Amino acid sequence: MELIRSTLNIGLEKPVKLLHVTDSHLAFADEHDDERKHKLAQRFHSAEKEKYLYEHIAYSKANCDALIHTGDLFDFVSHANTVKAREILSDAHIFFIAGNHEYSQYVGEAWEDKAYRMNSYMQIERDGGFGVPMLWNTRVVGGVNIVGIDNSYYLFEDWQIHRLKKESEKGLPIILAFHDPLFEQSLYDYHFEHSPAESCTYLTGVDEKHLERYSEFRAYQQRPDEPTLRMIEYIKSEPMIRAILTGHLHFSFESNITENLPQFVTGGGYDGCARELTII
């Protein structure tokens, strides 16, 4: 396990420790799943991925107040993955919010939008569900309000803004948890510097100027709409929001969205990476 340690000072009376894990990308199929899903499981399954996840859970339960998983626990929708998710997430120590792969039927085979997501969501529910909320989740841990928001397709929705404002009214410091990081200049630059062949940076809220470097397809896929821009402005302006935990990029990076709002991107759990965040 590769453990990164970070500290967030927000003036708590008693420290809170969170283990941030993301992008575990487990892959299973069983007798209820079709041949294509079995081929995907054969292609993407790795005993190492599962071993790392259980190491993360064990470490967190021994050393932290909660494990925060920000999506892509699994690689694609399958009956076996749903059953496995329900088993893993039945542990009350784990807080979860979905990523894009939670809704992917065959890993990049189709245009994925809100309708696609909801079709997959209903399939997961028919198979018994994950046992925890996938689209929106909240939990108070040691006086800190963890708010999980599904932004798996680089978009936020107006109902999410409304609910986040309600959470802010509770008067507790908020740690946001979602899958796709928010645009920030140094993160954008780092991504292109280290992956110059990439056609995009996979960030939420990229403006038109910065989208110019994207391929036409990726720009269309990741261009923010009006609700997304409103949500980002609210996140930047709300003083109760103290940090963001996110993943998706499969590398670790720490920077500030505003002067007082850090964003912690954590690398792939499939590769053993996890971040221990101590909030003081």
Secondary structure by P-SEA (a helix, b strand, c coil): cbbbbbbbbccccbbbbbbbbcccbbbbbcccccaaaaaaaaacccaaaaaaaaaaaaaaaacccbbbbcccccccccaaaaaaaaaaaccccbbbbbcccccccccccccccaaaaaaaaaaaaaaccccccccbbbbbcccbbbbbbccccccccaaaaaaaaaaaacccbbbbbbccccccaaaaaaaaaacccccccccccccccccccccaaaaaaccccaaaaaaaaaaaccccccbbbbccccbbbbbbccccbbbbbbcccccbbbbbcccc
